[in-house]
Amino acid sequence: MDELDFDWPCGFARFEIAIWNPERIWFDEAELAALAAALGHPVSQIRAHL
């Protein structure tokens, strides 16, 4: 793992919430805070191009 080359931001997770073909690119800080509060855990936003 220490020899892998990652583009930032990236991460490993226990689960994901995937949104396919969103109407916009990023959630704003207030939306991320509301999602974190609903889940009871901090969240990170990582985009993937598949």
N, CA, C and O of each residue as an XYZ file, in Angstrom:
200
protein
N       0.810     -1.189      0.000
C       0.000      0.000      0.000
C       0.861      1.264      0.000
O       0.462      2.274     -0.580
N       2.020      1.230      0.631
C       2.824      2.439      0.749
C       3.459      2.844     -0.582
O       4.005      3.942     -0.690
N       3.398      1.984     -1.589
C       3.972      2.314     -2.891
C       2.919      2.759     -3.908
O       3.259      3.079     -5.047
N       1.653      2.782     -3.511
C       0.600      3.236     -4.412
C       0.661      4.750     -4.562
O       1.005      5.459     -3.616
N       0.330      5.239     -5.737
C       0.323      6.674     -6.013
C      -1.127      7.125     -6.172
O      -1.781      6.781     -7.156
N      -1.631      7.896     -5.204
C      -3.013      8.350     -5.201
C      -3.105      9.806     -5.625
O      -2.242     10.614     -5.285
N      -4.160     10.139     -6.371
C      -4.497     11.539     -6.626
C      -5.360     12.015     -5.474
O      -6.287     11.318     -5.063
N      -5.065     13.192     -4.952
C      -5.794     13.734     -3.818
C      -7.059     14.414     -4.281
O      -6.999     15.029     -5.345
N      -8.219     14.380     -3.601
C      -8.466     13.596     -2.395
C      -8.841     12.159     -2.742
O      -9.426     11.888     -3.791
N      -8.500     11.270     -1.863
C      -8.864      9.866     -2.018
C      -9.025      9.286     -0.625
O      -8.664      9.924      0.363
N      -9.558      8.094     -0.544
C      -9.725      7.512      0.772
C     -10.216      6.078      0.705
O     -10.572      5.563     -0.355
N     -10.221      5.463      1.854
C     -10.774      4.130      2.026
C     -11.941      4.268      2.984
O     -11.895      5.085      3.904
N     -12.983      3.483      2.781
C     -14.178      3.625      3.604
C     -14.784      2.267      3.929
O     -14.514      1.267      3.264
N     -15.597      2.260      4.952
C     -16.344      1.051      5.292
C     -17.607      0.956      4.453
O     -18.096     -0.141      4.183
N     -18.132      2.085      4.046
C     -19.291      2.108      3.166
C     -19.263      3.397      2.369
O     -18.485      4.305      2.662
N     -20.104      3.468      1.373
C     -20.168      4.676      0.560
C     -21.613      5.025      0.273
O     -22.493      4.164      0.278
N     -21.837      6.286      0.026
C     -23.099      6.776     -0.496
C     -22.764      7.292     -1.887
O     -22.058      8.291     -2.025
N     -23.258      6.630     -2.905
C     -22.926      6.997     -4.281
C     -24.089      7.741     -4.921
O     -25.246      7.344     -4.786
N     -23.772      8.809     -5.608
C     -24.764      9.588     -6.342
C     -24.326      9.600     -7.794
O     -23.285     10.166     -8.128
N     -25.107      8.986     -8.650
C     -24.768      8.884    -10.068
C     -25.376     10.053    -10.839
O     -26.541     10.400    -10.646
N     -24.572     10.653    -11.714
C     -25.008     11.737    -12.592
C     -25.665     12.896    -11.839
O     -26.801     13.266    -12.137
N     -24.960     13.463    -10.873
C     -25.545     14.571    -10.122
C     -25.699     15.809    -11.010
O     -25.018     15.957    -12.024
N     -26.596     16.676    -10.606
C     -26.834     17.925    -11.329
C     -25.725     18.949    -11.073
O     -25.625     19.945    -11.790
N     -24.902     18.714    -10.069
C     -23.807     19.630     -9.724
C     -22.603     18.830     -9.286
O     -22.681     17.610     -9.142
N     -21.501     19.501     -9.075
C     -20.245     18.800     -8.826
C     -20.016     18.499     -7.346
O     -19.717     17.355     -7.004
N     -20.147     19.490     -6.451
C     -19.793     19.328     -5.037
C     -20.960     19.681     -4.123
O     -21.806     20.504     -4.474
N     -21.001     19.042     -2.927
C     -21.870     19.493     -1.846
C     -21.153     20.631     -1.140
O     -19.923     20.643     -1.083
N     -21.906     21.593     -0.598
C     -21.252     22.670      0.151
C     -21.055     22.229      1.608
O     -21.534     21.172      2.020
N     -20.347     23.056      2.372
C     -19.998     22.690      3.756
C     -21.227     22.484      4.628
O     -21.234     21.588      5.472
N     -22.274     23.297      4.444
C     -23.501     23.150      5.235
C     -24.177     21.808      4.939
O     -24.668     21.149      5.856
N     -24.206     21.402      3.677
C     -24.811     20.127      3.310
C     -24.016     18.956      3.875
O     -24.599     17.981      4.350
N     -22.687     19.045      3.827
C     -21.857     17.990      4.406
C     -22.039     17.910      5.918
O     -22.067     16.818      6.486
N     -22.163     19.069      6.571
C     -22.380     19.089      8.024
C     -23.725     18.463      8.371
O     -23.826     17.724      9.350
N     -24.762     18.750      7.579
C     -26.082     18.168      7.830
C     -26.053     16.648      7.625
O     -26.664     15.907      8.395
N     -25.360     16.196      6.613
C     -25.230     14.764      6.369
C     -24.468     14.083      7.507
O     -24.861     13.013      7.971
N     -23.384     14.706      7.952
C     -22.603     14.157      9.068
C     -23.443     14.087     10.340
O     -23.366     13.113     11.089
N     -24.246     15.124     10.581
C     -25.106     15.126     11.765
C     -26.149     14.015     11.685
O     -26.429     13.351     12.682
N     -26.722     13.813     10.502
C     -27.726     12.762     10.330
C     -27.117     11.371     10.518
O     -27.761     10.478     11.068
N     -25.877     11.191     10.059
C     -25.207      9.897     10.188
C     -24.550      9.705     11.548
O     -24.279      8.576     11.957
N     -24.295     10.811     12.249
C     -23.616     10.725     13.531
C     -22.129     10.454     13.401
O     -21.506      9.904     14.309
N     -21.560     10.846     12.259
C     -20.144     10.577     12.001
C     -19.644     11.569     10.954
O     -20.399     11.933     10.053
N     -18.389     12.016     11.050
C     -17.852     12.920     10.029
C     -17.865     12.260      8.650
O     -17.712     11.044      8.534
N     -18.046     13.059      7.628
C     -18.050     12.551      6.256
C     -17.028     13.302      5.415
O     -16.657     14.432      5.730
N     -16.580     12.664      4.349
C     -15.697     13.286      3.370
C     -16.330     13.150      2.002
O     -17.064     12.198      1.735
N     -16.048     14.089      1.156
C     -16.576     14.087     -0.205
C     -15.445     13.762     -1.159
O     -14.462     14.500     -1.237
N     -15.576     12.672     -1.879
C     -14.568     12.240     -2.825
C     -15.258     11.919     -4.140
O     -16.148     11.071     -4.196
N     -14.841     12.600     -5.192
C     -15.431     12.374     -6.502
C     -14.676     11.278     -7.239
O     -13.460     11.142     -7.106
N     -15.408     10.511     -8.008
C     -14.803      9.442     -8.812
C     -15.274      9.587    -10.249
O     -16.448      9.860    -10.500
N     -14.384      9.409    -11.163
C     -14.727      9.407    -12.582
C     -14.626      7.969    -13.061
O     -13.538      7.395    -13.127
N     -15.778      7.396    -13.396
C     -15.797      5.994    -13.817
C     -16.007      5.879    -15.295
O     -16.051      4.770    -15.828
